[in-house]
């Protein structure tokens, strides 16, 4: 009998019958767990996750800790400080893995209410979310394993626990929302996770008909991706997933956790970026190539220091069919180890330099944090350029040229403002000499995001202990000198699409900049009713079709929506949620006046436009939309850059969803201290909460925006050492 069957039989002995059981791949977060269940055909369509958290209270050194087990709905905010006060326990902290193994013989990914049994129940304090028992939801519970799940009713969950109670040991049912209200407990500096009531407030009335079910500014996580958030009391919204991305037809889930299908609507954006970037790098002498995705473990070992940061995320192939491989083979997390042995083979003379290769490919990094579409996925698309040069000056020039192209991709194509700069020593690419970056910003969350990076690797990878890429030195008078080549690497990924979506999207859905939209203008027939004759209907449809053809000839990517059976209102919403920059409406009156009604997606402005010279007019309007979108986003970004010279102002600045720009000493110990102190002041109460600490985002190249630093006088507000340059510190993705 399988362990899942055994557990089901055990529950049956307690008169508890699961509504379903599911076996799936191992899951290591609520997000991957939910994805695995959504991909399982036998799982219920509507369900909620149950989380089981174990806290350890502060006790005297000689005392044995009594763990506090909290069983709650996944969206319930369980603030440890408020809970500790309620239970009269000091300083509740999430328990270690060792404690979980000692008390429950489990790890945190397998732990569930079913981990409680007759042996350990008397040794712990068990707290249950009081809303579970009366809920009509079906709840997903780990079946003592991270790879299997049982589905129980709230009533059955409480019934299971009641059967463990004794005369002296009872469960405690707590209303966590009321507890929060009573104590006023909100983590300092940490925006609280929206409650069920707040999520109901975030609901957009009539959202069955319109694009998005929740408001971006109220529940940003649910607006972008609802993997970690649900609206349990709104039954018609429980299945809303990846609000913007799914409803804009940009992606779909795949049956491997953390991987997504890029549908044509999003992949076409990537194609626009590819076309533009290819043209520009080829003008620099870069050639496209392709290297295999597999890396032998021996080759990977040669790059220990560089690969160390990736090692927890490296995916390995260990079997072929029924046979174990003699040597495990890694799937590339990046391609230095794949490409550089061949650079050493191909570069024999300084005349072979520069060697400039780029490849468009996918890489795999087995992300253990919550995967997010486009931002953090286990397989993603990117380009990675790898070049070799004779001199440091040549390498340095190219680093900045590529970074400028990245800036232009974001600002000129995606209408997303970024700030070019250099990373700190701590944040630079492992194994590199220095890393340059373009840093983006998501105003709704107040978090920075690394948009693209261009690295100077120096001679670190060309030396004998690495790949030994060496040539004769043409500047050595003796003709006997050797020099190691200077190398660069640079990359831009499909993260671009996620950043663009977060910056421009609104409560109607996606908002596409015209230069990357695969449909720039959609023509919609209007004024057709049940009384409209077939002749008049054909006349309106023909006018729409003809307008689309005229625009296409003028270089506009246009489409006439002539679908039968759909009202104009439905079509308006459909194209709005997909973000089409311009809608052109044509009805009987417009035909009579030889005009069309133009509606901008970015701001909703409507204006009649004559059909004469319509190609020129629409092209010009699309450029105006592109420019306006960038200007608005840039103004918002720059307004969130706050010049801070006192430590007391750092955390409040972060809490205001801004970036703190500090005159910084550039000492690594100070950088660690800033992150630790700012995080401590805004300590998340849930282990899954994103870091509240401020990390260095970039040292901007353009320092003229801020007050000039006076050597010896301007001090770092974190440590009072002499400041060197203004540096952006913020919470980040």
C-alpha positions in Angstrom: 0.0 0.0 0.0 1.4 3.4 -1.0 1.9 6.1 1.7 -0.9 8.1 0.2 -3.3 5.1 0.4 -2.1 4.4 3.9 -2.9 8.0 4.9 -6.3 7.8 3.3 -7.1 4.6 5.1 -6.0 6.3 8.4 -8.3 9.2 7.8 -11.1 6.8 7.0 -10.7 5.2 10.4 -11.4 8.7 11.8 -14.6 8.9 9.6 -12.9 11.4 7.3 -13.1 10.9 3.6 -10.9 13.2 1.4 -12.7 14.7 -1.6 -9.7 14.0 -3.7 -6.0 12.9 -3.5 -3.3 14.0 -5.9 0.3 12.8 -6.4 2.6 15.4 -8.1 6.2 16.5 -8.4 8.0 17.8 -5.3 7.0 21.3 -4.3 9.0 23.8 -2.3 6.8 26.8 -2.0 3.1 27.7 -2.0 3.4 28.9 -5.5 4.9 25.7 -6.9 2.4 23.7 -4.9 -0.5 25.6 -6.3 0.9 25.2 -9.8 1.3 21.5 -9.4 -2.3 21.1 -8.2 -3.7 23.3 -11.0 -1.9 21.1 -13.5 -3.4 17.9 -12.0 -6.6 16.7 -13.7 -7.9 15.0 -10.6 -7.6 18.1 -8.4 -10.8 20.1 -7.6 -11.2 23.2 -9.7 -11.7 25.4 -6.7 -9.5 25.0 -3.6 -7.5 26.9 -1.1 -4.1 26.1 0.4 -3.7 25.4 4.1 -0.4 26.5 5.5 1.2 25.0 8.7 3.6 27.3 10.5 5.7 26.3 13.5 6.9 29.0 15.9 9.4 28.6 18.7 8.9 31.0 21.7 11.9 32.5 23.5 12.5 30.4 26.7 15.2 30.2 29.3 18.2 28.3 28.1 17.5 25.4 30.4 13.8 25.1 29.4 12.5 22.8 26.7 10.7 24.9 24.0 7.0 24.2 23.4 6.4 24.8 19.6 3.4 26.7 18.5 1.7 25.1 15.5 -0.4 27.5 13.5 -2.9 26.0 10.9 -4.4 28.7 8.7 -5.7 29.5 5.3 -2.9 30.6 3.0 -4.1 34.2 2.7 -4.5 34.6 6.5 -2.0 37.0 8.0 -0.5 35.3 11.1 1.5 38.1 12.8 3.7 36.4 15.3 4.0 39.4 17.6 0.2 39.6 18.0 -0.1 35.8 18.4 2.6 35.7 21.0 0.8 38.4 23.0 -2.4 36.5 22.8 -0.8 33.3 24.0 1.4 35.1 26.6 4.6 33.8 24.9 7.7 35.8 24.2 9.3 36.5 20.8 7.8 33.9 18.6 10.2 33.0 15.8 9.8 30.5 12.9 11.2 27.2 14.0 14.3 25.6 12.5 14.4 22.6 10.3 16.0 20.6 13.2 13.0 21.4 15.4 10.6 20.3 12.7 12.4 17.0 12.3 12.6 16.5 16.1 8.9 17.1 16.8 7.2 16.1 13.5 9.8 14.0 11.6 9.1 16.4 8.7 10.5 19.3 6.7 8.8 22.6 6.1 7.7 21.6 2.6 5.9 18.4 3.8 4.6 19.7 7.1 0.8 19.9 7.5 -2.0 19.5 10.0 -1.7 15.7 9.4 1.8 15.9 10.9 0.1 16.2 14.3 -0.6 12.8 15.9 -1.3 11.3 19.3 2.4 11.4 20.2 3.3 15.0 19.4 0.0 16.8 19.9 0.3 16.9 23.7 3.8 18.5 23.3 2.8 21.5 21.3 0.3 24.4 21.3 -2.0 24.1 18.4 -3.7 27.2 17.0 -6.3 27.0 14.2 -7.6 29.8 12.0 -11.2 30.1 13.2 -12.5 30.7 9.7 -11.6 27.2 8.6 -14.3 25.3 10.4 -17.2 27.3 8.9 -15.7 27.8 5.4 -17.4 26.1 2.5 -14.0 25.9 0.6 -12.2 22.7 -0.2 -8.7 22.8 1.3 -5.4 21.4 0.0 -3.2 19.8 2.6 0.2 18.2 2.3 -0.2 14.4 2.7 2.9 14.1 4.9 4.9 14.7 1.7 5.8 17.7 -0.6 4.7 15.5 -3.5 1.2 14.5 -2.5 -1.9 16.3 -1.4 -5.3 15.5 0.1 -8.3 17.7 -0.1 -10.5 18.1 3.0 -13.3 20.3 4.1 -12.7 22.8 6.9 -15.0 20.7 9.1 -12.9 17.6 8.5 -9.7 19.4 9.4 -11.1 20.6 12.7 -12.6 17.1 13.3 -9.2 15.5 12.8 -7.7 17.8 15.4 -10.5 17.3 17.9 -9.8 13.6 17.9 -6.3 14.3 19.1 -7.5 16.5 22.1 -7.2 15.2 25.6 -8.5 16.4 28.9 -5.6 18.9 29.3 -4.7 19.7 25.7 -7.1 21.5 23.4 -6.8 23.3 20.1 -7.2 27.1 20.2 -9.3 28.6 17.5 -8.3 32.2 16.8 -9.7 34.9 14.5 -6.5 36.3 13.2 -8.2 39.3 11.5 -9.8 40.3 14.8 -6.5 39.7 16.6 -4.7 42.0 14.3 -7.4 44.7 14.9 -7.3 44.2 18.6 -3.5 44.6 18.9 -3.0 47.0 16.0 -0.2 44.7 15.0 1.3 45.5 11.6 5.0 44.8 11.1 7.0 48.0 11.2 7.7 49.3 7.7 6.2 46.3 6.1 2.9 46.7 4.2 0.5 44.1 5.5 -0.7 41.4 3.2 -4.3 42.3 2.1 -6.9 40.6 4.2 -9.9 38.9 2.8 -12.0 42.0 3.4 -9.3 44.2 1.7 -9.3 41.8 -1.3 -13.0 42.2 -1.5 -12.5 45.9 -1.5 -10.0 45.4 -4.3 -12.5 43.7 -6.4 -13.7 45.7 -9.4 -17.4 45.8 -9.8 -18.6 44.1 -13.0 -15.2 42.3 -13.4 -16.9 39.3 -15.0 -17.3 41.5 -18.1 -14.1 43.5 -17.9 -10.5 42.6 -18.0 -9.2 42.5 -14.5 -10.9 41.3 -11.3 -8.8 43.3 -8.8 -7.3 46.8 -8.6 -3.6 47.1 -9.3 -3.1 49.7 -6.6 -4.9 47.7 -3.9 -3.6 44.2 -4.4 -0.7 44.3 -6.8 0.3 40.6 -6.3 -3.1 39.4 -7.3 -3.3 41.9 -10.2 0.0 40.6 -11.7 0.0 37.0 -10.6 -2.6 35.4 -8.3 -0.5 32.3 -7.6 0.1 33.2 -3.9 -3.2 35.0 -3.4 -6.8 34.1 -3.7 -10.2 35.6 -3.0 -11.9 32.8 -1.2 -15.2 34.6 -0.5 -15.7 35.6 -4.1 -16.5 32.3 -5.7 -16.7 33.6 -9.2 -13.1 34.9 -8.9 -11.4 31.9 -7.3 -10.1 30.8 -10.7 -8.5 34.1 -11.6 -4.8 33.4 -12.1 -2.2 35.7 -13.5 -4.8 38.4 -14.0 -3.0 40.5 -16.5 -0.9 37.8 -18.2 -3.6 35.2 -18.7 -6.4 37.6 -19.6 -4.1 39.4 -22.1 -3.4 36.0 -23.7 0.3 36.3 -23.0 1.1 33.0 -21.4 -0.3 29.7 -20.1 0.8 27.3 -17.4 2.9 24.3 -18.2 2.9 21.0 -16.4 6.4 21.6 -15.0 6.4 23.9 -12.1 8.0 27.3 -12.7 7.9 27.0 -16.5 5.4 28.8 -18.7 4.3 28.8 -22.3 4.9 32.1 -24.0 1.9 32.6 -26.4 2.2 34.7 -29.6 1.0 37.9 -27.9 4.0 38.0 -25.6 6.5 36.1 -27.9 5.9 38.8 -30.6 7.3 41.4 -28.1 10.4 39.3 -27.7 10.7 39.1 -31.5 10.6 42.9 -31.7 13.4 43.1 -29.2 15.4 40.4 -31.0 15.1 42.2 -34.3 16.1 45.5 -33.0 19.0 44.2 -30.9 20.3 41.9 -33.6 20.5 44.8 -36.0 22.5 46.9 -33.6 24.9 44.3 -32.3 25.7 43.2 -35.8 26.6 46.7 -36.6 29.2 46.4 -33.8 30.7 43.3 -35.4 28.9 40.7 -33.2 27.9 37.4 -34.8 25.2 35.1 -33.7 26.0 31.5 -32.9 24.7 28.5 -30.9 26.4 26.3 -28.4 24.9 23.1 -26.8 22.8 23.4 -23.6 24.7 20.7 -21.8 27.8 21.1 -19.6 29.9 18.3 -18.2 30.4 18.3 -14.4 34.2 18.3 -15.0 34.0 21.5 -17.0 31.7 23.1 -14.6 34.1 22.3 -11.7 36.8 24.4 -13.5 34.6 27.5 -12.8 33.9 26.9 -9.1 34.0 30.5 -8.0 31.9 31.8 -10.8 29.3 29.0 -10.7 29.0 29.1 -6.9 26.2 31.5 -7.0 24.3 29.3 -9.5 25.1 26.0 -7.9 21.9 25.6 -5.9 19.9 26.2 -9.1 21.8 24.0 -11.5 19.6 21.3 -13.0 21.4 17.9 -13.7 20.7 15.1 -16.1 21.7 11.9 -14.4 19.9 9.2 -16.5 19.3 8.3 -20.1 16.5 5.9 -20.5 17.0 3.2 -17.9 20.8 3.8 -17.6 22.6 6.0 -15.2 25.1 8.4 -16.9 28.7 7.8 -16.0 29.0 11.5 -15.4 26.1 13.9 -14.6 25.5 16.6 -17.2 24.3 20.0 -16.2 21.8 22.1 -18.2 23.4 25.5 -18.6 22.6 28.2 -16.1 24.8 30.5 -18.2 27.3 29.7 -20.9 30.8 30.7 -19.9 31.9 27.1 -19.2 30.3 26.0 -22.5 31.9 28.6 -24.7 35.3 29.5 -23.3 37.1 26.2 -23.8 36.4 26.8 -27.6 37.5 30.4 -27.4 40.9 29.0 -26.2 40.9 26.7 -29.2 39.9 29.3 -31.7 42.0 32.3 -30.5 45.6 31.6 -31.4 46.8 35.1 -32.4 46.0 38.7 -31.6 44.8 38.7 -35.2 41.9 36.5 -34.1 40.7 39.3 -31.9 38.2 40.7 -31.2 36.0 37.6 -31.1 32.4 38.7 -30.6 29.7 36.0 -30.4 26.1 36.2 -29.2 23.5 33.5 -28.8 19.7 33.6 -28.4 18.8 30.6 -26.2 17.2 29.4 -23.0 18.9 28.7 -19.7 17.6 26.8 -16.7 18.0 27.9 -13.1 16.0 25.8 -10.8 14.6 28.7 -8.8 13.5 27.8 -5.3 11.8 31.1 -4.4 8.3 31.7 -5.6 8.5 31.6 -9.5 6.8 34.6 -11.1 6.1 34.7 -14.8 8.7 36.6 -16.8 10.4 37.8 -13.6 11.7 34.6 -12.1 11.1 31.4 -13.9 13.0 28.1 -14.0 13.6 28.3 -17.8 13.8 31.6 -19.5 14.8 33.0 -22.8 17.6 35.5 -23.2 20.5 36.6 -25.3 24.0 36.2 -24.0 26.9 37.9 -25.6 30.5 36.7 -24.9 33.4 38.7 -26.4 37.2 38.6 -26.2 39.4 41.6 -26.7 43.1 42.4 -26.9 43.0 45.4 -24.4 41.2 46.5 -21.4 40.2 49.7 -23.1 38.5 47.9 -26.0 36.6 45.7 -23.5 35.5 48.7 -21.4 34.2 50.5 -24.5 32.1 47.6 -25.5 30.7 47.2 -22.0 29.2 50.7 -22.1 28.1 50.4 -25.7 26.1 47.3 -24.9 24.6 48.9 -21.8 23.5 51.8 -23.9 21.7 49.4 -26.2 19.9 47.9 -23.2 18.9 51.3 -22.1 17.4 52.0 -25.5 15.6 48.6 -25.6 13.8 49.6 -22.4 13.3 53.3 -23.1 12.8 53.4 -26.9 10.9 50.1 -27.4 9.2 49.4 -24.1 8.8 53.0 -22.9 10.2 52.0 -19.6 12.7 54.3 -17.9 15.9 52.8 -16.5 19.0 54.3 -14.8 22.4 53.1 -16.0 25.1 52.5 -13.4 27.6 50.2 -11.9 27.0 47.5 -9.3 28.7 47.4 -6.0 31.5 44.9 -5.5 29.1 42.7 -3.5 26.4 42.8 -6.1 28.6 42.4 -9.2 28.7 39.2 -11.4 30.6 36.4 -9.7 34.0 36.1 -11.3 33.8 39.4 -13.1 35.9 42.5 -12.8 32.9 44.8 -12.6 29.2 44.8 -13.6 27.2 47.6 -15.2 23.5 47.6 -15.1 20.3 49.4 -16.1 18.0 49.5 -13.1 14.2 49.7 -13.4 11.6 50.5 -10.9 8.0 49.2 -10.2 6.1 52.2 -8.7 3.1 50.1 -7.5 5.3 47.9 -5.3 8.0 50.4 -4.7 10.7 47.9 -5.6 13.7 48.2 -7.9 14.4 45.5 -10.5 17.6 44.7 -12.4 16.7 45.2 -16.0 19.8 44.0 -17.8 23.6 43.8 -17.1 26.8 44.1 -19.1 29.9 42.7 -17.4 33.6 43.2 -17.8 35.1 39.9 -16.9 38.7 41.3 -17.1 41.3 38.5 -17.5 39.8 36.3 -14.8 38.5 33.7 -17.2 41.4 33.7 -19.7 44.2 32.8 -17.2 45.8 29.3 -17.1 43.9 28.2 -14.0 40.6 28.9 -15.9 40.5 28.6 -19.7 44.0 29.8 -20.8 43.0 32.1 -23.6 46.4 33.7 -24.4 47.9 35.4 -27.4 51.2 37.0 -28.3 51.4 40.7 -27.2 51.8 42.8 -30.4 53.0 45.7 -28.2 56.0 43.8 -26.8 59.1 45.0 -28.6 60.8 41.6 -28.1 58.1 39.8 -29.8 58.1 37.1 -27.1 55.5 38.5 -24.7 52.2 36.9 -24.1 48.9 38.5 -22.9 45.7 37.1 -21.7 42.6 38.3 -23.5 40.1 40.7 -21.9 36.5 39.3 -21.9 33.0 40.7 -21.6 29.6 39.0 -21.1 26.2 40.6 -21.3 22.6 39.5 -21.2 19.0 40.6 -21.6 16.1 38.3 -20.9 12.3 38.0 -21.2 12.2 39.7 -17.8 11.7 42.8 -20.1 8.1 41.7 -20.8 7.3 41.4 -17.1 8.8 44.8 -16.3 6.9 46.4 -19.1 3.6 44.8 -17.9 4.1 46.0 -14.3 5.1 49.5 -15.2 2.3 50.3 -17.8 -0.6 47.9 -17.0 -3.7 49.3 -15.4 -7.0 48.0 -14.0 -8.3 47.3 -17.5 -5.3 45.0 -18.2 -2.2 45.2 -20.4 -1.0 48.5 -21.9 1.4 48.0 -24.8 3.8 50.6 -26.1 3.1 50.9 -29.9 6.6 49.9 -31.0 6.4 46.4 -29.6 2.6 45.7 -30.1 1.9 43.1 -32.7 -1.4 44.9 -33.3 -1.0 48.6 -33.0 -4.5 49.6 -34.1 -7.7 47.6 -34.1 -10.7 48.7 -36.1 -14.1 47.8 -34.6 -17.5 48.1 -36.4 -20.1 49.9 -34.3 -23.7 51.0 -34.5 -24.9 47.5 -35.7 -28.1 46.5 -34.0 -30.8 43.8 -34.6 -32.5 46.3 -36.9 -29.5 46.8 -39.1 -30.0 45.5 -42.6 -27.5 43.0 -44.1 -26.6 45.7 -46.6 -25.8 48.2 -44.0 -23.9 45.6 -41.9 -21.8 44.7 -44.9 -21.2 48.4 -45.6 -19.8 49.0 -42.0 -17.7 45.9 -42.1 -16.3 46.7 -45.5 -15.4 50.2 -44.3 -13.5 48.7 -41.3 -11.7 46.2 -43.5 -10.7 48.8 -45.9 -9.4 51.1 -43.2 -7.2 48.3 -41.8 -5.8 47.6 -45.3 -5.0 51.3 -45.8 -3.2 51.4 -42.4 -1.2 48.3 -43.2 0.0 49.8 -46.4 1.1 52.9 -44.4 3.2 50.6 -42.2 0.8 50.4 -39.2 0.2 46.9 -37.8 -3.6 47.0 -38.0 -6.5 44.5 -37.7 -10.2 44.8 -38.4 -12.3 42.9 -35.8 -15.2 41.5 -37.9 -16.1 38.6 -35.6 -19.8 37.8 -35.7 -21.7 37.2 -32.5 -19.7 39.7 -30.3 -21.0 43.1 -29.3 -18.8 46.2 -29.8 -18.6 46.4 -26.0 -17.2 42.9 -25.7 -14.6 43.7 -28.4 -13.6 46.9 -26.7 -12.9 45.1 -23.5 -11.1 42.2 -25.3 -8.7 44.5 -27.0 -8.3 46.7 -24.0 -7.2 43.9 -21.8 -4.7 42.9 -24.5 -3.3 46.4 -24.5 -3.7 47.4 -28.1 -2.5 51.0 -28.3 -5.3 52.4 -30.5 -8.9 51.5 -31.2 -10.6 52.9 -34.2 -14.4 52.8 -34.3 -16.5 53.1 -37.4 -20.3 53.3 -37.5 -22.9 54.6 -39.9 -22.3 58.3 -38.8 -18.6 57.9 -39.2 -19.0 56.6 -42.7 -21.2 59.5 -43.5 -18.7 62.0 -42.1 -15.7 60.1 -43.6 -14.0 59.8 -40.2 -13.2 57.3 -37.5 -13.3 57.7 -33.7 -9.9 57.1 -32.3 -9.6 55.8 -28.7 -6.1 55.7 -27.0 -5.5 52.7 -24.7 -2.9 54.5 -22.6 -5.2 57.4 -21.4 -8.6 56.7 -22.8 -8.8 59.9 -24.8 -11.2 59.9 -27.7 -11.1 62.0 -30.8 -12.6 61.9 -34.3 -10.0 61.5 -37.0 -10.6 62.2 -40.7 -10.0 59.3 -43.0 -8.1 61.5 -45.4 -4.3 60.9 -44.8 -5.3 58.4 -42.1 -2.1 56.5 -42.4 0.0 59.6 -41.6 -2.3 60.6 -38.8 -2.4 57.2 -37.1 1.4 56.8 -37.4 1.9 60.1 -35.8 -0.6 59.4 -33.0 1.1 56.1 -32.2 4.4 57.9 -31.8 2.7 60.4 -29.5 1.3 57.5 -27.4 4.8 55.9 -27.2 6.4 59.2 -26.1 3.6 60.0 -23.6 3.9 56.5 -22.0 7.6 56.9 -21.5 7.3 60.5 -20.2 4.7 59.5 -17.6 6.7 56.5 -16.4 9.9 58.5 -16.2 8.3 61.3 -14.3 6.9 58.7 -11.8 10.3 56.9 -11.5 12.3 60.1 -10.9 9.8 61.3 -8.3 10.5 58.2 -6.3 14.3 58.8 -6.1 14.8 60.5 -2.7 18.1 62.1 -1.7 18.7 60.8 1.9 21.5 62.0 4.2 20.1 60.9 7.6 19.8 57.2 8.6 16.5 57.9 10.3 15.0 58.7 6.9 16.0 55.5 5.1 13.2 53.0 6.2 10.4 55.6 6.0 11.6 56.3 2.5 11.4 52.6 1.6 7.9 52.4 3.3 6.8 55.3 1.1 7.6 53.0 -1.9 10.6 55.1 -2.9 14.3 54.5 -3.5 16.8 56.0 -1.0 19.7 57.6 -2.8 22.5 57.8 -0.2 26.0 59.3 -0.3 27.7 56.0 0.3 31.2 55.0 1.5 31.2 51.9 -0.8 32.4 49.7 2.0 31.0 46.1 1.8 30.6 45.8 5.6 28.5 49.0 5.5 26.4 47.6 2.7 25.7 44.5 4.7 24.8 46.6 7.7 22.4 48.8 5.7 20.5 45.7 4.5 20.4 44.1 7.9 19.4 47.2 9.8 16.7 48.3 7.3 15.4 44.8 7.2 15.3 44.5 11.0 13.3 47.7 11.2 10.8 46.3 8.8 11.0 42.6 9.7 8.6 40.4 7.7 6.5 38.2 10.0 6.1 35.4 7.4 9.0 33.4 6.1 7.6 33.7 2.5 7.4 37.5 2.6 9.9 39.3 0.4 12.9 40.9 2.0 12.2 44.2 3.5 15.9 45.1 3.7 17.4 47.7 1.4 20.1 46.4 -1.0 22.4 48.5 -3.2 20.7 48.7 -6.6 23.2 50.7 -8.6 25.8 53.5 -8.4 24.4 55.8 -11.2 26.9 57.0 -13.8 25.1 60.3 -13.9 25.8 61.8 -10.4 24.7 65.3 -11.4 21.1 64.8 -10.3 22.1 65.1 -6.6 24.0 67.5 -4.4 27.8 67.3 -5.2 29.7 65.2 -2.7 32.4 67.1 -0.9 35.4 64.9 -0.2 36.1 64.7 3.5 32.9 66.5 4.4 30.0 64.4 3.0 29.5 61.4 5.2 27.7 58.1 4.6 24.6 58.2 6.8 24.9 54.5 7.7 28.4 54.5 9.1 29.7 58.1 9.0 32.7 57.2 6.8 33.6 59.6 4.0 31.1 59.2 1.1 32.3 58.5 -2.4 29.3 58.4 -4.7 25.5 58.7 -4.6 24.1 55.1 -4.6 20.6 53.8 -5.0 19.4 51.6 -2.1 16.0 50.0 -2.2 13.9 46.9 -1.8 14.0 44.8 -5.0 12.8 41.8 -6.8 
